Amino acid sequence: MSLIDWAGIACRGIVGATFLIAGLAKLSSPRASAMAVAEFGAPAFARPLLRGLPLVEVAVAISLALAVSSWYGASVAAVLLVIFIVAMLVNLARGRRPACNCFGQVRPSPISGGTVVRNVVLLGLAGWLIAAGPPAPSADLWHWVRSLSSHAQQSAALVSVGLLIALRLLLPGDAEAEPEPEDDEAAPAPRRPSPAAPAMSTAGAVPAATPTQSANASSGRRLTGNGLPEGDAAPVFALPDLSGTIHTLESVLAQGTPVVLIFSSPGCESCQALAPRLPPLVATHRDRLTIVLVSRDTAERNLAKLPDPGDLLVLRQQNYEVAEDYDITTSPAGILVGTDGRIASPLAWGGVAILDLIRTHGADTAHA
């Protein structure tokens, strides 16, 4: 094969591997993929179609591996990359940084200017493959493998199997199988009984209350991750804030405004991107909404991720017990609780949807 043929194989390998890893990562964690689509601002009518995106990405990778179909695979890859780049630029221009499995990332992370640049490079490689036209049948990796000796073919097969095993170990898997998630899918770990909150003597503290049994457990409802239906009674809780003061659902509703509960985690990258945007919204909607961030882990770790919460009330659940009560298995996720103590909105999935929930209901309350 000529140098041009080898260059084509290298370009196909880079673009194909990127799409393969991204597609498999999305397939292994479908809930994160659905949340990413929503965070990117995709229209609701298009979201069911976009569920097939991981399969398209894998198909592109397979087509690029074969000389006979590589030109068509490069063409589809170029179209997808243009769509990805435009979507990223629009979100970055609006100050949004949704997480995605971009550029072949195994775990989703917030987009940035670097993500756009890397995708532009990929688009350039795909464009070169399109301009070069369909390669000769001999310019095929499989053709080269067949030309190897039997021993070399066996070695190549072992290397391929090792790479597949390593890739499978790196893939995050379904959120519900991860006891300690580090991405934007903060799935609940095995349920532990919530101990009664200790009484507090801090001045101005709300008296500690014993959290009720899980609403799901008491009602027999199984977790779906879709949030509680509108009109259901919001499960009560008693949780400490960053200073240790106990707050209950009743105490946060006592301000006389609807409450937006935002479930977060300090190990969630999308949560980290959202959290700094909440304190200004607290000030903007103070008279119309109460915004409460329900996180987990220690106060120190939460303060390390959000060193200046301002007037934002940050509460800490022990694990995922309150999130489970609200039938929430991903983070960030938000729900509106009305002044009557009942669920007043569908579940908002992801940072973009949560910000829309706050702005929409803040405006609705203002005009009520």
Secondary structure by P-SEA (a helix, b strand, c coil): ccaaaaaaaaaaaaaaaaaaaaaaaaaacaaaaaaaaaaacccccccccccaaaaaaaaaaaaaaccccaaaaaaaaaaaaaaaaaaaaaaaaacbbbbcccccccbbbbbcaaaaaaaaaaaaaaaaaaaaccccccccaaaaaaaccaaaaaaaaaaaaaaaaaaaaaccccccccccccccccccccccccccccccccccccccccccccccccccccccccccccccccccccccccccccccccccccccbbbbbbbbbcccaaaaacccccaaaaaaccccbbbbbbbbccaaaaaaaccccccbbbbbcccaaaaaaaccccccbbbbbcccccccccccccaaaaaaaaaaaaaaaaac
